Amino acid sequence: MGIEVTVTRDLPMEPQVFLAAQALLNGELVIFPTETVYGIGADAINDEAIDHLISVKDRPQNKPFPVMVRDMAMAETLVDLGQARALAQDYWPGPLTLVLPAKTCLSDACISGGTIGIRCPNHPVAQALLSIAGIPLAVPSCNPSGEPPAKSSLEARRMFKGADIAFRIFQTESTQGTPTTVLKIEPTRWTVLRKGTVSVETIRGYLPQGVELCEL
């Protein structure tokens, strides 16, 4: 069952958060809140940890895991920001996932068609885990594949009962509940794969000349 801990959003640095970061470095799984919904994280470079995450989530093999990073510097070790750099600078940390060309080796479960879906979360607990562990994390939403993601500690507690998860970090208040905006960046086309907090109108303001914006 692992260890459960409840934190307040403004005081995320309890000793258990340090232990949870160490668990991630050891290849274990951790459930934690973000500003959007709860996530379940694993070391994005550790294939055994990713295999465990796939098993717990019952996730289809062809659906890549999104990756969380601490900051722009960590992002740039994994992807080529290219024309999306200004957008990332203004909306990271925040609820924006950018699908960008990969320039490093992560687990195959995090890469699709040579791209990585990457974001920098705007939440103190998520940031604390990323900063302490110092590694990129594969972080899908906290829910079995195909079910709604957990938005509150009550919902998160119901997920994955009996599963081998090292730490479950809950916060006293609910998360925002709105998923991230997902934007795929290509040289001549930007595609909104999922609408979220960052609006299409906002993205349009960053569109480079000669690039079209599409919505799915």
CYANA upper distance limits for C-alpha pairs under 8 A (distance plus 0.5 A):
  1 MET  CA    161 LYS  CA      7.78
  1 MET  CA    162 GLY  CA      5.95
  1 MET  CA    163 ALA  CA      6.73
  1 MET  CA    164 ASP  CA      6.43
  1 MET  CA    165 ILE  CA      6.72
  1 MET  CA    166 ALA  CA      7.69
  2 GLY  CA    164 ASP  CA      7.44
  2 GLY  CA    165 ILE  CA      6.08
  2 GLY  CA    166 ALA  CA      4.91
  2 GLY  CA    167 PHE  CA      5.95
  2 GLY  CA    168 ARG  CA      7.83
  3 ILE  CA    166 ALA  CA      6.64
  3 ILE  CA    167 PHE  CA      5.27
  3 ILE  CA    168 ARG  CA      6.69
  4 GLU  CA    167 PHE  CA      6.35
  4 GLU  CA    168 ARG  CA      5.26
  4 GLU  CA    169 ILE  CA      6.48
  4 GLU  CA    170 PHE  CA      8.09
  5 VAL  CA     16 GLN  CA      7.59
  5 VAL  CA    167 PHE  CA      8.19
  5 VAL  CA    168 ARG  CA      6.88
  5 VAL  CA    169 ILE  CA      5.54
  5 VAL  CA    170 PHE  CA      6.66
  6 THR  CA    169 ILE  CA      6.32
  6 THR  CA    170 PHE  CA      5.09
  6 THR  CA    171 GLN  CA      5.81
  6 THR  CA    172 THR  CA      7.29
  7 VAL  CA     11 LEU  CA      7.20
  7 VAL  CA     12 PRO  CA      6.48
  7 VAL  CA     14 GLU  CA      8.03
  7 VAL  CA    169 ILE  CA      7.69
  7 VAL  CA    170 PHE  CA      6.68
  7 VAL  CA    171 GLN  CA      5.37
  7 VAL  CA    172 THR  CA      7.07
  8 THR  CA     12 PRO  CA      6.90
  8 THR  CA    171 GLN  CA      5.86
  8 THR  CA    172 THR  CA      6.22
  8 THR  CA    173 GLU  CA      8.23
  9 ARG  CA    123 HIS  CA      8.29
  9 ARG  CA    124 PRO  CA      7.21
  9 ARG  CA    125 VAL  CA      7.62
  9 ARG  CA    171 GLN  CA      6.71
  9 ARG  CA    172 THR  CA      7.96
  9 ARG  CA    173 GLU  CA      8.20
 10 ASP  CA    124 PRO  CA      7.45
 11 LEU  CA    124 PRO  CA      8.37
 12 PRO  CA     17 VAL  CA      7.62
 12 PRO  CA    124 PRO  CA      6.59
 12 PRO  CA    125 VAL  CA      5.59
 12 PRO  CA    128 ALA  CA      7.59
 13 MET  CA     17 VAL  CA      6.49
 13 MET  CA     18 PHE  CA      7.85
 13 MET  CA    125 VAL  CA      8.01
 13 MET  CA    128 ALA  CA      7.45
 14 GLU  CA     18 PHE  CA      7.78
 15 PRO  CA     19 LEU  CA      7.02
 16 GLN  CA     20 ALA  CA      6.54
 17 VAL  CA     21 ALA  CA      6.74
 17 VAL  CA    125 VAL  CA      8.25
 17 VAL  CA    128 ALA  CA      7.97
 17 VAL  CA    129 LEU  CA      7.28
 17 VAL  CA    169 ILE  CA      8.40
 18 PHE  CA     22 GLN  CA      6.88
 18 PHE  CA    129 LEU  CA      7.78
 18 PHE  CA    132 ILE  CA      7.31
 19 LEU  CA     23 ALA  CA      6.72
 20 ALA  CA     24 LEU  CA      6.90
 20 ALA  CA     30 VAL  CA      7.19
 20 ALA  CA    129 LEU  CA      7.87
 20 ALA  CA    166 ALA  CA      7.92
 20 ALA  CA    167 PHE  CA      6.40
 21 ALA  CA     25 LEU  CA      6.95
 21 ALA  CA    129 LEU  CA      5.71
 21 ALA  CA    130 LEU  CA      8.08
 21 ALA  CA    132 ILE  CA      6.66
 21 ALA  CA    133 ALA  CA      5.62
 22 GLN  CA     26 ASN  CA      6.74
 22 GLN  CA    133 ALA  CA      7.04
 23 ALA  CA     27 GLY  CA      7.00
 23 ALA  CA     28 GLU  CA      5.76
 23 ALA  CA     29 LEU  CA      7.69
 23 ALA  CA     30 VAL  CA      8.13
 23 ALA  CA    166 ALA  CA      7.18
 23 ALA  CA    167 PHE  CA      8.30
 24 LEU  CA     28 GLU  CA      5.52
 24 LEU  CA     29 LEU  CA      6.63
 24 LEU  CA     30 VAL  CA      7.37
 24 LEU  CA     41 GLY  CA      8.17
 24 LEU  CA     42 ALA  CA      6.43
 24 LEU  CA     43 ASP  CA      6.42
 24 LEU  CA    133 ALA  CA      7.66
 25 LEU  CA     43 ASP  CA      7.13
 25 LEU  CA    133 ALA  CA      6.85
 25 LEU  CA    135 ILE  CA      8.48
 27 GLY  CA     42 ALA  CA      7.23
 27 GLY  CA     43 ASP  CA      6.68
 27 GLY  CA     46 ASN  CA      7.07
 27 GLY  CA     48 GLU  CA      7.58
 27 GLY  CA     49 ALA  CA      5.35
 28 GLU  CA     42 ALA  CA      6.98
 28 GLU  CA     43 ASP  CA      8.38
 28 GLU  CA     49 ALA  CA      6.66
 28 GLU  CA    165 ILE  CA      7.32
 28 GLU  CA    166 ALA  CA      6.50
 29 LEU  CA     40 ILE  CA      7.28
 29 LEU  CA     41 GLY  CA      6.16
 29 LEU  CA     42 ALA  CA      5.69
 29 LEU  CA     49 ALA  CA      7.79
 29 LEU  CA     53 LEU  CA      7.63
 29 LEU  CA    164 ASP  CA      8.23
 29 LEU  CA    165 ILE  CA      5.55
 29 LEU  CA    166 ALA  CA      6.16
 29 LEU  CA    167 PHE  CA      7.50
 30 VAL  CA     40 ILE  CA      6.11
 30 VAL  CA     41 GLY  CA      5.77
 30 VAL  CA     42 ALA  CA      7.39
 30 VAL  CA    165 ILE  CA      6.56
 30 VAL  CA    166 ALA  CA      6.38
 30 VAL  CA    167 PHE  CA      5.31
 30 VAL  CA    168 ARG  CA      6.29
 30 VAL  CA    169 ILE  CA      8.02
 31 ILE  CA     38 TYR  CA      7.53
 31 ILE  CA     39 GLY  CA      6.22
 31 ILE  CA     40 ILE  CA      4.78
 31 ILE  CA     41 GLY  CA      6.75
 31 ILE  CA    142 CYS  CA      7.52
 31 ILE  CA    165 ILE  CA      8.12
 31 ILE  CA    167 PHE  CA      6.80
 31 ILE  CA    168 ARG  CA      5.12
 31 ILE  CA    169 ILE  CA      6.36
 32 PHE  CA     38 TYR  CA      6.19
 32 PHE  CA     39 GLY  CA      6.09
 32 PHE  CA     40 ILE  CA      6.90
 32 PHE  CA     41 GLY  CA      8.22
 32 PHE  CA    125 VAL  CA      7.81
 32 PHE  CA    126 ALA  CA      7.50
 32 PHE  CA    168 ARG  CA      6.71
 32 PHE  CA    169 ILE  CA      5.26
 32 PHE  CA    170 PHE  CA      6.74
 33 PRO  CA     37 VAL  CA      6.80
 33 PRO  CA     38 TYR  CA      4.76
 33 PRO  CA     39 GLY  CA      6.61
 33 PRO  CA    123 HIS  CA      8.27
 33 PRO  CA    125 VAL  CA      7.40
 33 PRO  CA    126 ALA  CA      7.34
 33 PRO  CA    169 ILE  CA      7.57
 33 PRO  CA    170 PHE  CA      7.01
 33 PRO  CA    171 GLN  CA      7.42
 33 PRO  CA    175 THR  CA      7.52
 34 THR  CA     38 TYR  CA      6.15
 34 THR  CA     39 GLY  CA      7.31
 34 THR  CA    121 PRO  CA      7.19
 34 THR  CA    122 ASN  CA      7.75
 34 THR  CA    123 HIS  CA      5.91
 34 THR  CA    125 VAL  CA      7.79
 34 THR  CA    126 ALA  CA      6.52
 34 THR  CA    175 THR  CA      7.36
 35 GLU  CA     94 GLY  CA      8.40
 35 GLU  CA     95 PRO  CA      7.86
 35 GLU  CA    121 PRO  CA      7.59
 35 GLU  CA    122 ASN  CA      6.63
 35 GLU  CA    123 HIS  CA      5.89
 35 GLU  CA    175 THR  CA      6.11
 35 GLU  CA    176 GLN  CA      6.25
 35 GLU  CA    177 GLY  CA      8.32
 36 THR  CA     95 PRO  CA      7.37
 36 THR  CA    151 LYS  CA      8.10
 36 THR  CA    175 THR  CA      6.19
 36 THR  CA    176 GLN  CA      5.40
 36 THR  CA    177 GLY  CA      5.50
 36 THR  CA    178 THR  CA      5.90
 36 THR  CA    179 PRO  CA      5.94
 36 THR  CA    180 THR  CA      7.29
 37 VAL  CA    141 SER  CA      7.23
 37 VAL  CA    142 CYS  CA      8.17
 37 VAL  CA    149 PRO  CA      7.09
 37 VAL  CA    150 ALA  CA      6.53
 37 VAL  CA    151 LYS  CA      5.30
 37 VAL  CA    152 SER  CA      8.28
 37 VAL  CA    175 THR  CA      6.05
 37 VAL  CA    176 GLN  CA      7.17
 37 VAL  CA    177 GLY  CA      5.77
 37 VAL  CA    178 THR  CA      7.70
 37 VAL  CA    179 PRO  CA      7.37
 38 TYR  CA    141 SER  CA      6.42
 38 TYR  CA    142 CYS  CA      5.83
 38 TYR  CA    149 PRO  CA      7.51
 38 TYR  CA    150 ALA  CA      6.00
 38 TYR  CA    151 LYS  CA      6.38
 38 TYR  CA    152 SER  CA      7.98
 38 TYR  CA    156 ALA  CA      7.44
 38 TYR  CA    175 THR  CA      7.86
 39 GLY  CA    139 VAL  CA      6.16
 39 GLY  CA    140 PRO  CA      6.12
 39 GLY  CA    141 SER  CA      4.75
 39 GLY  CA    142 CYS  CA      4.99
 40 ILE  CA    139 VAL  CA      5.90
 40 ILE  CA    140 PRO  CA      6.45
 40 ILE  CA    141 SER  CA      6.63
 40 ILE  CA    142 CYS  CA      5.68
 41 GLY  CA     53 LEU  CA      8.38
 41 GLY  CA    137 LEU  CA      6.48
 41 GLY  CA    138 ALA  CA      6.01
 41 GLY  CA    139 VAL  CA      4.86
 41 GLY  CA    140 PRO  CA      7.50
 42 ALA  CA     46 ASN  CA      8.44
 42 ALA  CA     49 ALA  CA      6.43
 42 ALA  CA     50 ILE  CA      6.87
 42 ALA  CA     53 LEU  CA      7.39
 42 ALA  CA    137 LEU  CA      5.96
 42 ALA  CA    138 ALA  CA      5.78
 42 ALA  CA    139 VAL  CA      7.15
 43 ASP  CA     49 ALA  CA      6.81
 43 ASP  CA     50 ILE  CA      7.62
 43 ASP  CA    135 ILE  CA      7.43
 43 ASP  CA    136 PRO  CA      7.02
 43 ASP  CA    137 LEU  CA      5.36
 43 ASP  CA    138 ALA  CA      6.65
 44 ALA  CA     49 ALA  CA      8.37
 44 ALA  CA     50 ILE  CA      7.32
 44 ALA  CA     67 VAL  CA      7.59
 44 ALA  CA    106 LEU  CA      6.54
 44 ALA  CA    107 SER  CA      6.58
 44 ALA  CA    110 CYS  CA      7.71
 44 ALA  CA    135 ILE  CA      8.24
 44 ALA  CA    136 PRO  CA      6.26
 44 ALA  CA    137 LEU  CA      5.28
 44 ALA  CA    138 ALA  CA      5.27
 45 ILE  CA    105 CYS  CA      8.17
 45 ILE  CA    106 LEU  CA      5.42
 45 ILE  CA    107 SER  CA      5.92
 45 ILE  CA    136 PRO  CA      8.13
 46 ASN  CA     50 ILE  CA      6.80
 46 ASN  CA    107 SER  CA      7.27
 47 ASP  CA     51 ASP  CA      6.59
 47 ASP  CA    107 SER  CA      6.21
 48 GLU  CA     52 HIS  CA      6.76
 49 ALA  CA     53 LEU  CA      6.76
 50 ILE  CA     54 ILE  CA      6.63
 50 ILE  CA    107 SER  CA      7.69
 50 ILE  CA    109 ALA  CA      7.71
 50 ILE  CA    138 ALA  CA      8.23
 51 ASP  CA     55 SER  CA      6.73
 52 HIS  CA     56 VAL  CA      6.71
 53 LEU  CA     57 LYS  CA      6.49
 54 ILE  CA     58 ASP  CA      6.14
 54 ILE  CA     59 ARG  CA      5.86
 54 ILE  CA     60 PRO  CA      8.35
 54 ILE  CA     61 GLN  CA      8.33
 55 SER  CA     59 ARG  CA      7.60
 56 VAL  CA    144 PRO  CA      8.04
 56 VAL  CA    160 PHE  CA      7.79
 56 VAL  CA    163 ALA  CA      7.34
 57 LYS  CA    143 ASN  CA      7.36
 57 LYS  CA    144 PRO  CA      5.32
 57 LYS  CA    145 SER  CA      6.22
 58 ASP  CA    144 PRO  CA      6.83
 58 ASP  CA    145 SER  CA      6.37
 59 ARG  CA     63 LYS  CA      7.66
 59 ARG  CA    144 PRO  CA      8.06
 59 ARG  CA    145 SER  CA      5.85
 60 PRO  CA    145 SER  CA      8.40
 61 GLN  CA    109 ALA  CA      7.67
 62 ASN  CA    109 ALA  CA      8.30
 62 ASN  CA    112 SER  CA      8.41
 63 LYS  CA    109 ALA  CA      8.00
 63 LYS  CA    112 SER  CA      8.42
 64 PRO  CA    108 ASP  CA      8.50
 64 PRO  CA    109 ALA  CA      5.55
 64 PRO  CA    110 CYS  CA      5.25
 64 PRO  CA    111 ILE  CA      6.45
 64 PRO  CA    112 SER  CA      6.68
 65 PHE  CA    109 ALA  CA      6.59
 65 PHE  CA    110 CYS  CA      5.21
 65 PHE  CA    111 ILE  CA      8.17
 65 PHE  CA    117 GLY  CA      8.05
 65 PHE  CA    138 ALA  CA      6.30
 65 PHE  CA    139 VAL  CA      7.07
 65 PHE  CA    140 PRO  CA      6.33
 66 PRO  CA    110 CYS  CA      6.86
 66 PRO  CA    116 ILE  CA      7.54
 66 PRO  CA    117 GLY  CA      5.40
 66 PRO  CA    118 ILE  CA      6.30
 66 PRO  CA    119 ARG  CA      8.26
 66 PRO  CA    138 ALA  CA      6.22
 66 PRO  CA    139 VAL  CA      6.32
 66 PRO  CA    140 PRO  CA      6.54
 67 VAL  CA    110 CYS  CA      7.54
 67 VAL  CA    116 ILE  CA      7.78
 67 VAL  CA    117 GLY  CA      6.59
 67 VAL  CA    118 ILE  CA      5.23
 67 VAL  CA    119 ARG  CA      6.93
 67 VAL  CA    136 PRO  CA      7.01
 67 VAL  CA    137 LEU  CA      5.95
 67 VAL  CA    138 ALA  CA      4.98
 67 VAL  CA    139 VAL  CA      6.37
 68 MET  CA    118 ILE  CA      6.29
 68 MET  CA    119 ARG  CA      5.58
 68 MET  CA    120 CYS  CA      6.07
 68 MET  CA    121 PRO  CA      7.42
 68 MET  CA    130 LEU  CA      8.47
 68 MET  CA    136 PRO  CA      6.24
 68 MET  CA    137 LEU  CA      5.67
 68 MET  CA    138 ALA  CA      6.83
 68 MET  CA    139 VAL  CA      6.98
 69 VAL  CA     74 MET  CA      6.45
 69 VAL  CA     75 ALA  CA      6.45
 69 VAL  CA    118 ILE  CA      7.75
 69 VAL  CA    119 ARG  CA      6.73
 69 VAL  CA    120 CYS  CA      5.58
 69 VAL  CA    121 PRO  CA      8.05
 69 VAL  CA    130 LEU  CA      7.15
 69 VAL  CA    135 ILE  CA      7.95
 69 VAL  CA    136 PRO  CA      5.56
 69 VAL  CA    137 LEU  CA      7.28
 70 ARG  CA     74 MET  CA      6.78
 70 ARG  CA     75 ALA  CA      8.24
 70 ARG  CA    120 CYS  CA      6.37
 70 ARG  CA    121 PRO  CA      8.07
 70 ARG  CA    127 GLN  CA      6.63
 70 ARG  CA    130 LEU  CA      5.84
 70 ARG  CA    131 SER  CA      6.61
 70 ARG  CA    134 GLY  CA      8.19
 70 ARG  CA    136 PRO  CA      7.96
 71 ASP  CA     75 ALA  CA      6.83
 71 ASP  CA     92 TRP  CA      8.12
 71 ASP  CA     93 PRO  CA      7.78
 71 ASP  CA    120 CYS  CA      6.53
 72 MET  CA     76 GLU  CA      6.64
 72 MET  CA     88 ALA  CA      8.31
 72 MET  CA     89 GLN  CA      7.99
 72 MET  CA     92 TRP  CA      8.33
 72 MET  CA    120 CYS  CA      8.31
 73 ALA  CA     77 THR  CA      7.30
 74 MET  CA     78 LEU  CA      7.55
 74 MET  CA    136 PRO  CA      8.07
 75 ALA  CA     79 VAL  CA      6.66
 75 ALA  CA    118 ILE  CA      7.96
 76 GLU  CA     80 ASP  CA      6.77
 76 GLU  CA     81 LEU  CA      7.32
 77 THR  CA    103 LYS  CA      7.90
 77 THR  CA    104 THR  CA      7.60
 78 LEU  CA    102 ALA  CA      6.45
 78 LEU  CA    103 LYS  CA      5.99
 78 LEU  CA    104 THR  CA      5.74
 78 LEU  CA    105 CYS  CA      8.33
 79 VAL  CA    100 LEU  CA      6.58
 79 VAL  CA    101 PRO  CA      6.10
 79 VAL  CA    102 ALA  CA      5.01
 79 VAL  CA    103 LYS  CA      5.61
 79 VAL  CA    104 THR  CA      7.67
 79 VAL  CA    115 THR  CA      8.44
 79 VAL  CA    116 ILE  CA      7.66
 80 ASP  CA    100 LEU  CA      6.95
 80 ASP  CA    101 PRO  CA      6.24
 80 ASP  CA    102 ALA  CA      7.10
 80 ASP  CA    103 LYS  CA      7.04
 81 LEU  CA     85 ARG  CA      5.74
 81 LEU  CA    100 LEU  CA      7.18
 81 LEU  CA    101 PRO  CA      8.44
 83 GLN  CA    208 PRO  CA      7.57
 84 ALA  CA     88 ALA  CA      6.67
 84 ALA  CA    185 ILE  CA      7.67
 84 ALA  CA    206 TYR  CA      8.41
 85 ARG  CA     89 GLN  CA      6.59
 86 ALA  CA     90 ASP  CA      6.81
 86 ALA  CA    206 TYR  CA      7.89
 87 LEU  CA     91 TYR  CA      6.57
 87 LEU  CA    203 ILE  CA      8.12
 87 LEU  CA    206 TYR  CA      6.85
 88 ALA  CA     92 TRP  CA      5.83
 91 TYR  CA     95 PRO  CA      8.15
 91 TYR  CA     96 LEU  CA      7.34
 92 TRP  CA     96 LEU  CA      7.66
 92 TRP  CA    119 ARG  CA      7.85
 92 TRP  CA    120 CYS  CA      6.07
 92 TRP  CA    121 PRO  CA      7.68
 92 TRP  CA    122 ASN  CA      7.88
 93 PRO  CA    119 ARG  CA      8.13
 93 PRO  CA    120 CYS  CA      5.26
 93 PRO  CA    121 PRO  CA      5.56
 93 PRO  CA    122 ASN  CA      5.16
 94 GLY  CA    119 ARG  CA      8.17
 94 GLY  CA    120 CYS  CA      6.74
 94 GLY  CA    121 PRO  CA      5.71
 94 GLY  CA    122 ASN  CA      5.18
 95 PRO  CA    119 ARG  CA      7.98
 95 PRO  CA    120 CYS  CA      8.28
 95 PRO  CA    121 PRO  CA      7.04
 95 PRO  CA    122 ASN  CA      7.69
 95 PRO  CA    179 PRO  CA      7.72
 95 PRO  CA    180 THR  CA      4.97
 95 PRO  CA    181 THR  CA      6.89
 95 PRO  CA    196 GLY  CA      8.20
 95 PRO  CA    197 THR  CA      7.00
 95 PRO  CA    198 VAL  CA      7.56
 96 LEU  CA    119 ARG  CA      6.56
 96 LEU  CA    120 CYS  CA      8.22
 96 LEU  CA    180 THR  CA      5.63
 96 LEU  CA    181 THR  CA      5.42
 96 LEU  CA    182 VAL  CA      6.67
 96 LEU  CA    183 LEU  CA      8.19
 96 LEU  CA    196 GLY  CA      8.48
 96 LEU  CA    197 THR  CA      8.26
 96 LEU  CA    198 VAL  CA      7.11
 97 THR  CA    117 GLY  CA      6.55
 97 THR  CA    118 ILE  CA      5.81
 97 THR  CA    119 ARG  CA      5.18
 97 THR  CA    120 CYS  CA      8.45
 97 THR  CA    180 THR  CA      6.70
 97 THR  CA    181 THR  CA      6.45
 97 THR  CA    182 VAL  CA      5.17
 97 THR  CA    183 LEU  CA      6.76
 98 LEU  CA    116 ILE  CA      8.40
 98 LEU  CA    117 GLY  CA      5.95
 98 LEU  CA    118 ILE  CA      5.87
 98 LEU  CA    119 ARG  CA      6.93
 98 LEU  CA    182 VAL  CA      6.42
 98 LEU  CA    183 LEU  CA      5.52
 98 LEU  CA    184 LYS  CA      6.37
 98 LEU  CA    185 ILE  CA      7.47
 99 VAL  CA    115 THR  CA      6.68
 99 VAL  CA    116 ILE  CA      5.88
 99 VAL  CA    117 GLY  CA      4.63
 99 VAL  CA    118 ILE  CA      6.79
 99 VAL  CA    182 VAL  CA      7.74
 99 VAL  CA    183 LEU  CA      6.49
 99 VAL  CA    184 LYS  CA      4.91
 99 VAL  CA    185 ILE  CA      6.44
100 LEU  CA    115 THR  CA      5.65
100 LEU  CA    116 ILE  CA      6.03
100 LEU  CA    117 GLY  CA      7.00
100 LEU  CA    118 ILE  CA      8.11
100 LEU  CA    184 LYS  CA      7.02
100 LEU  CA    185 ILE  CA      6.18
100 LEU  CA    186 GLU  CA      8.12
101 PRO  CA    114 GLY  CA      6.38
101 PRO  CA    115 THR  CA      4.79
101 PRO  CA    116 ILE  CA      6.89
102 ALA  CA    111 ILE  CA      7.98
102 ALA  CA    114 GLY  CA      6.19
102 ALA  CA    115 THR  CA      5.35
102 ALA  CA    116 ILE  CA      6.18
106 LEU  CA    110 CYS  CA      6.99
106 LEU  CA    111 ILE  CA      7.74
107 SER  CA    111 ILE  CA      7.64
108 ASP  CA    112 SER  CA      8.23
110 CYS  CA    116 ILE  CA      6.80
110 CYS  CA    117 GLY  CA      8.24
110 CYS  CA    138 ALA  CA      7.55
111 ILE  CA    115 THR  CA      5.99
111 ILE  CA    116 ILE  CA      5.62
111 ILE  CA    117 GLY  CA      8.39
112 SER  CA    116 ILE  CA      7.18
117 GLY  CA    182 VAL  CA      8.48
121 PRO  CA    126 ALA  CA      7.10
121 PRO  CA    127 GLN  CA      7.25
122 ASN  CA    126 ALA  CA      8.18
122 ASN  CA    127 GLN  CA      7.71
123 HIS  CA    127 GLN  CA      6.49
124 PRO  CA    128 ALA  CA      6.36
125 VAL  CA    129 LEU  CA      6.81
126 ALA  CA    130 LEU  CA      6.76
127 GLN  CA    131 SER  CA      6.42
128 ALA  CA    132 ILE  CA      6.48
129 LEU  CA    133 ALA  CA      6.39
130 LEU  CA    134 GLY  CA      6.01
130 LEU  CA    135 ILE  CA      6.84
130 LEU  CA    136 PRO  CA      7.50
130 LEU  CA    137 LEU  CA      7.99
131 SER  CA    135 ILE  CA      8.39
141 SER  CA    149 PRO  CA      6.15
141 SER  CA    150 ALA  CA      7.92
142 CYS  CA    149 PRO  CA      5.98
142 CYS  CA    150 ALA  CA      6.22
142 CYS  CA    156 ALA  CA      7.35
142 CYS  CA    159 MET  CA      7.63
143 ASN  CA    147 GLU  CA      6.48
143 ASN  CA    148 PRO  CA      6.96
143 ASN  CA    149 PRO  CA      5.50
143 ASN  CA    150 ALA  CA      6.88
143 ASN  CA    156 ALA  CA      8.44
143 ASN  CA    159 MET  CA      6.60
143 ASN  CA    160 PHE  CA      8.16
144 PRO  CA    159 MET  CA      7.94
144 PRO  CA    160 PHE  CA      8.02
150 ALA  CA    155 GLU  CA      5.56
150 ALA  CA    156 ALA  CA      5.56
150 ALA  CA    159 MET  CA      8.33
151 LYS  CA    155 GLU  CA      7.01
151 LYS  CA    156 ALA  CA      7.64
151 LYS  CA    174 SER  CA      6.44
151 LYS  CA    175 THR  CA      5.84
151 LYS  CA    176 GLN  CA      7.79
151 LYS  CA    177 GLY  CA      5.91
152 SER  CA    156 ALA  CA      6.63
152 SER  CA    171 GLN  CA      8.46
152 SER  CA    173 GLU  CA      7.53
152 SER  CA    174 SER  CA      4.92
152 SER  CA    175 THR  CA      6.65
153 SER  CA    157 ARG  CA      6.46
153 SER  CA    170 PHE  CA      5.91
153 SER  CA    171 GLN  CA      6.91
153 SER  CA    172 THR  CA      7.69
153 SER  CA    173 GLU  CA      8.22
153 SER  CA    174 SER  CA      7.35
154 LEU  CA    158 ARG  CA      7.21
155 GLU  CA    159 MET  CA      7.33
156 ALA  CA    170 PHE  CA      8.29
157 ARG  CA    161 LYS  CA      8.09
178 THR  CA    196 GLY  CA      6.87
178 THR  CA    197 THR  CA      7.28
179 PRO  CA    196 GLY  CA      6.11
179 PRO  CA    197 THR  CA      7.78
180 THR  CA    194 ARG  CA      8.17
180 THR  CA    195 LYS  CA      7.90
180 THR  CA    196 GLY  CA      5.55
180 THR  CA    197 THR  CA      6.79
180 THR  CA    198 VAL  CA      8.13
181 THR  CA    192 VAL  CA      7.99
181 THR  CA    193 LEU  CA      8.25
181 THR  CA    194 ARG  CA      5.99
181 THR  CA    195 LYS  CA      5.39
181 THR  CA    196 GLY  CA      4.54
181 THR  CA    197 THR  CA      6.54
181 THR  CA    198 VAL  CA      6.29
181 THR  CA    199 SER  CA      8.14
182 VAL  CA    192 VAL  CA      6.45
182 VAL  CA    193 LEU  CA      5.81
182 VAL  CA    194 ARG  CA      5.45
182 VAL  CA    195 LYS  CA      7.19
182 VAL  CA    196 GLY  CA      7.99
183 LEU  CA    190 TRP  CA      7.23
183 LEU  CA    191 THR  CA      6.11
183 LEU  CA    192 VAL  CA      5.05
183 LEU  CA    193 LEU  CA      6.21
183 LEU  CA    194 ARG  CA      7.69
184 LYS  CA    190 TRP  CA      6.11
184 LYS  CA    191 THR  CA      5.55
184 LYS  CA    192 VAL  CA      6.91
184 LYS  CA    193 LEU  CA      7.29
185 ILE  CA    189 ARG  CA      7.19
185 ILE  CA    190 TRP  CA      5.34
185 ILE  CA    191 THR  CA      7.28
186 GLU  CA    190 TRP  CA      6.29
187 PRO  CA    211 VAL  CA      7.64
188 THR  CA    210 GLY  CA      7.25
188 THR  CA    211 VAL  CA      5.01
188 THR  CA    212 GLU  CA      6.88
189 ARG  CA    211 VAL  CA      5.64
189 ARG  CA    212 GLU  CA      5.31
189 ARG  CA    213 LEU  CA      6.38
189 ARG  CA    214 CYS  CA      7.69
190 TRP  CA    207 LEU  CA      8.40
190 TRP  CA    211 VAL  CA      7.52
190 TRP  CA    212 GLU  CA      6.73
190 TRP  CA    213 LEU  CA      5.38
190 TRP  CA    214 CYS  CA      6.70
191 THR  CA    213 LEU  CA      6.32
191 THR  CA    214 CYS  CA      5.13
191 THR  CA    215 GLU  CA      6.10
191 THR  CA    216 LEU  CA      7.71
192 VAL  CA    200 VAL  CA      8.07
192 VAL  CA    213 LEU  CA      8.12
192 VAL  CA    214 CYS  CA      6.67
192 VAL  CA    215 GLU  CA      5.26
192 VAL  CA    216 LEU  CA      6.74
193 LEU  CA    215 GLU  CA      7.08
193 LEU  CA    216 LEU  CA      6.12
194 ARG  CA    216 LEU  CA      7.85
195 LYS  CA    199 SER  CA      7.53
195 LYS  CA    200 VAL  CA      8.00
198 VAL  CA    202 THR  CA      7.07
198 VAL  CA    203 ILE  CA      7.85
199 SER  CA    203 ILE  CA      6.94
200 VAL  CA    204 ARG  CA      6.61
201 GLU  CA    205 GLY  CA      7.20
202 THR  CA    206 TYR  CA      7.81
203 ILE  CA    207 LEU  CA      7.10
204 ARG  CA    213 LEU  CA      7.60
207 LEU  CA    211 VAL  CA      6.97
207 LEU  CA    212 GLU  CA      8.06
207 LEU  CA    213 LEU  CA      7.93
